[in-house]
Structure formats: C-alpha cells, structure tokens
Amino acid sequence: MHEAAITDSMVKLVLEQAREHGARVVRKVRVVVGAMSGIVPESMRFYFEELTRGTVAEDATLEILVVPTKADCLACGHGFELEDYLWLCPACGDRRLDIVEGKELLVDSIEVD
Amino acid sequence: MQIKVVKNILSMNEAIADRTRRDLRSRGITLLNLLASPGAGKTTFILAVAARLAGTIRIGVIEGDLASRLDADKVAAAGLPVVQINTEGGCHLEAAQISAVLRDLPLDDIDLLIVENVGNLVCTASYDLGEDLRLVLSSVPEGHDKPYKYPRIFHDIDAVVVSKTDLTPYIDYDLDAFTEAIRSINRKVPILPISATTGDGMDPFCDWLVGQLKD
C-alpha cells in the first residue's frame, strides 16, 4: 500500500512535468529513494508499470537510485554508511548517531521526446 | 531531452499540509499527529489526556482507521468533538484528508486538535498532515527493540510516549534499552513513559504538552 500511494504521487508528478514541457513520450524516469524511506524498489516498479499504462510514460524505463542511510558518530565524529540497520559506529562502537542521509523521496529527472 | 526535476514525490501532500498548518496557526490551534502501531493504546491515551486537561485546554479529535466508527464513538462519548476518517484500506492519512474534514469540526472551540493516525509504523512517517507536533506512542508489549526495526518513524518527532508502563512487571521490557535504541536514532527527543490505566506519568506528559501549545 505504501508503494502504491507513493508511486501514484510520483507518476502524477512525472506526467505533470511531461505536459509542462510538451513531451510526446517519456523515455526514462529517474527517482532517488532513501534507504530509510521504507520503499521496496521492486514494488515501486510494479505499481509504476500499472499506473503509467495508457499514458505518455507507458514505455518509460524507471531508474531507482537507492541512497544508503548515512550517519555521523556523535562520539568520535566518524561518518559512515549504515549496513543492515546496524546502529553503531564501526570506528568506536558508540550508538549515539546523527542520521544525515537516507530519507529522500525525489523525482530527480525525466527523459522525454 | 532530459528535464531536471528534483522535486519531492510528496510535494503535493506537503503543499496541502503547509496550507493546513497556516490556517490552523492563524486560528491559534495546535495540530498533533499521533503515530503508533495498532493496539498501542492511542485512543485510551487521547481520552486520558483530555480528561486531565478538561477545563484547561479544549481538545478536538480526528480519528483515522481503515474501517469503522468505533474510535470516534468512544471519543464522542467522552464529550469531545470528533470526526472519523475511514481510509478503506489506505495505510496512512494524507494532508488532503485532514484539510477536507476541518470544516466538520467546531474550530472556534478547539485549542488542540489531535489526529489519531492509522495504526502503522511505516508509511505514516512519510506524510506531513500539517501538524505542529508529531508524537510516537510505543507501548511496552511491543518490546524495547522497535526503534531499531522501524527507525524512520522515530527520527523526525517531537516526543516518544511509552505507554502501558503498568504492564512492565509482566513483560520482558527494559526502558533503558529502549532509551538507548531511541538515542541511536534521535539524540534529543523527550521520552515520556505513561500508564493511562494507573495515571503514572500523565501529569509530566500533560505539562510537557501544554508547554508546546501555541497561544
């Protein structure tokens, strides 16, 4: 359900941009999704295919760029990517972190003719 | 031709949320978005807060559920103005749904409008409803490890309320471990333990809440 609603908003934004630029056809859509946003790319692809049917974006390729969750350690200042949601600093083992990236939900660009 | 867009996918939702925030602020109403999993005790918590603040703060409620009017009926029985939204399968509330029901509430008689969001720790985190305050209610039976498993929802919030603390003797729950988990995601957020059943912690919570309200 989450991906359905988000992908619906994403497709609306893409079609609005395509219309504004007088596009006949959308070739490619590039989105940026933060790892923390809870979006499953495969699920987004499924809904994208369904929701673009019969529109100028029907044959568009969907490129999903997943931004990993990045954090700064508040104890030692080390900046790192969180792997497997392991909430501790790989340098000093502290758990107090400041999350700096990973919540993105953006349409980055579209390619049109 | 490549068109650079760089727009938030939820920018439409955010535009509506911003409008709601402005409208309610101009009326002196604080909007609170209450997030939790199903069964965390959201409705009981709202009723306990309203009972304590009766005569001080005028509270209105928007109930969000997939189906039924059960929660709205409970809130109405306590004498509070309430509107029920049924999402019919939708797993979260969106800004447009809130803005659409505002006209059904007596806004001139409300200081604090509480939205009880759909019980869900995932998608509700992504949708701004126009709130001034965002709270997560996390109950003792859910376990102290939830912040590690659902980090996003614990990130941009104004307070975490730990509910059902009266059940702690019966459950393997460690508030220190919960606090440590929260601190790994959110170093500043206040953590306020309460029991709506015994009343423990309700006064400190209500003091905190009243301190957050707009004039």
HADDOCK unambig.tbl for C-alpha pairs under 7 A between the chains (distance, minus, plus):
assign (segid A and resid 1 and name CA) (segid B and resid 90 and name CA) 6.75 0.50 0.50
assign (segid A and resid 1 and name CA) (segid B and resid 91 and name CA) 6.45 0.50 0.50
assign (segid A and resid 2 and name CA) (segid B and resid 91 and name CA) 6.95 0.50 0.50
assign (segid A and resid 2 and name CA) (segid B and resid 123 and name CA) 5.66 0.50 0.50
assign (segid A and resid 9 and name CA) (segid B and resid 9 and name CA) 6.05 0.50 0.50
assign (segid A and resid 9 and name CA) (segid B and resid 10 and name CA) 6.43 0.50 0.50
assign (segid A and resid 10 and name CA) (segid B and resid 9 and name CA) 5.11 0.50 0.50
assign (segid A and resid 36 and name CA) (segid B and resid 152 and name CA) 5.76 0.50 0.50
assign (segid A and resid 37 and name CA) (segid B and resid 152 and name CA) 6.74 0.50 0.50
assign (segid A and resid 38 and name CA) (segid B and resid 122 and name CA) 6.92 0.50 0.50
assign (segid A and resid 87 and name CA) (segid B and resid 184 and name CA) 6.41 0.50 0.50
assign (segid A and resid 95 and name CA) (segid B and resid 184 and name CA) 4.99 0.50 0.50
assign (segid A and resid 96 and name CA) (segid B and resid 183 and name CA) 5.85 0.50 0.50
assign (segid A and resid 96 and name CA) (segid B and resid 184 and name CA) 4.40 0.50 0.50
assign (segid A and resid 96 and name CA) (segid B and resid 187 and name CA) 6.87 0.50 0.50
assign (segid A and resid 97 and name CA) (segid B and resid 184 and name CA) 5.11 0.50 0.50
assign (segid A and resid 97 and name CA) (segid B and resid 185 and name CA) 6.17 0.50 0.50
assign (segid A and resid 98 and name CA) (segid B and resid 185 and name CA) 6.73 0.50 0.50
assign (segid A and resid 99 and name CA) (segid B and resid 185 and name CA) 6.90 0.50 0.50
assign (segid A and resid 105 and name CA) (segid B and resid 8 and name CA) 5.80 0.50 0.50
assign (segid A and resid 105 and name CA) (segid B and resid 9 and name CA) 5.77 0.50 0.50
assign (segid A and resid 106 and name CA) (segid B and resid 6 and name CA) 6.10 0.50 0.50
assign (segid A and resid 106 and name CA) (segid B and resid 7 and name CA) 5.45 0.50 0.50
assign (segid A and resid 106 and name CA) (segid B and resid 8 and name CA) 4.43 0.50 0.50
assign (segid A and resid 106 and name CA) (segid B and resid 9 and name CA) 5.14 0.50 0.50
assign (segid A and resid 107 and name CA) (segid B and resid 5 and name CA) 6.22 0.50 0.50
assign (segid A and resid 107 and name CA) (segid B and resid 6 and name CA) 5.38 0.50 0.50
assign (segid A and resid 107 and name CA) (segid B and resid 7 and name CA) 5.43 0.50 0.50
assign (segid A and resid 107 and name CA) (segid B and resid 8 and name CA) 6.37 0.50 0.50
assign (segid A and resid 107 and name CA) (segid B and resid 9 and name CA) 6.05 0.50 0.50
assign (segid A and resid 108 and name CA) (segid B and resid 4 and name CA) 6.34 0.50 0.50
assign (segid A and resid 108 and name CA) (segid B and resid 5 and name CA) 5.31 0.50 0.50
assign (segid A and resid 108 and name CA) (segid B and resid 6 and name CA) 4.22 0.50 0.50
assign (segid A and resid 108 and name CA) (segid B and resid 7 and name CA) 6.75 0.50 0.50
assign (segid A and resid 109 and name CA) (segid B and resid 2 and name CA) 6.95 0.50 0.50
assign (segid A and resid 109 and name CA) (segid B and resid 3 and name CA) 5.51 0.50 0.50
assign (segid A and resid 109 and name CA) (segid B and resid 4 and name CA) 4.37 0.50 0.50
assign (segid A and resid 109 and name CA) (segid B and resid 5 and name CA) 4.78 0.50 0.50
assign (segid A and resid 109 and name CA) (segid B and resid 6 and name CA) 6.39 0.50 0.50
assign (segid A and resid 110 and name CA) (segid B and resid 2 and name CA) 5.82 0.50 0.50
assign (segid A and resid 110 and name CA) (segid B and resid 3 and name CA) 5.26 0.50 0.50
assign (segid A and resid 110 and name CA) (segid B and resid 4 and name CA) 6.63 0.50 0.50
assign (segid A and resid 111 and name CA) (segid B and resid 1 and name CA) 5.53 0.50 0.50
assign (segid A and resid 111 and name CA) (segid B and resid 2 and name CA) 4.31 0.50 0.50
assign (segid A and resid 111 and name CA) (segid B and resid 3 and name CA) 6.07 0.50 0.50
assign (segid A and resid 112 and name CA) (segid B and resid 1 and name CA) 5.29 0.50 0.50
assign (segid A and resid 112 and name CA) (segid B and resid 2 and name CA) 6.31 0.50 0.50
assign (segid A and resid 113 and name CA) (segid B and resid 1 and name CA) 6.03 0.50 0.50
